[in-house]
Amino acid sequence: MPLYDYCCPQGHLFEQLAAIADRAQQACPACGQTSDKIPSRISLGGQANPGRPADMMPQTWRGTYEGNPEYTGQLRREWSKRRKLEEKHPELRGDQRPVHAHEGRYHAKPLRAGDPLPTPRGTDT
């Protein structure tokens, strides 16, 4: 039995398993009113992968395997696809501020432009 989408007069949306030949209306689980079938959303197989955001791209020469041409070419293609996707869907953009420090104590959370500078260890302010 396929899964169908329904909408009641109150606007509640729900899914229900129903036979293809079944034309009967379903009762809304939220309010109990009879609900009509609505067009289902499209379901695509697999997962969409937007690729790595800028934060996850290599930031150092070592991160590119010392400039390995095959790897840097792959990064360029990946970054080009990511830029096009971000232009089309701005909500996918990450933090666009420049990274000032990303190694050592900043490895887990890079220091970006505009971030407050952490106080040195052992000083009270």
Stockholm file with secondary structure:
# STOCKHOLM 1.0

chainA/1-125         MPLYDYCCPQGHLFEQLAAIADRAQQACPACGQTSDKIPSRISLGGQANPGRPADMMPQTWRGTYEGNPEYTGQLRREWSKRRKLEEKHPELRGDQRPVHAHEGRYHAKPLRAGDPLPTPRGTDT
#=GR chainA/1-125 SS CCEEEEECTTCCEEEEECCTTCCCCEECTTTCCEEEEECCCCCCSSCCCCCCCGGGSCCSTGGGTTTCHHHHHHHHHHHHHHHHHHHHCGGGCCCCSCEEECSGGGSSSCEETTCCCCCCTTCCC
#=GC SS_cons         CCEEEEECTTCCEEEEECCTTCCCCEECTTTCCEEEEECCCCCCSSCCCCCCCGGGSCCSTGGGTTTCHHHHHHHHHHHHHHHHHHHHCGGGCCCCSCEEECSGGGSSSCEETTCCCCCCTTCCC
//
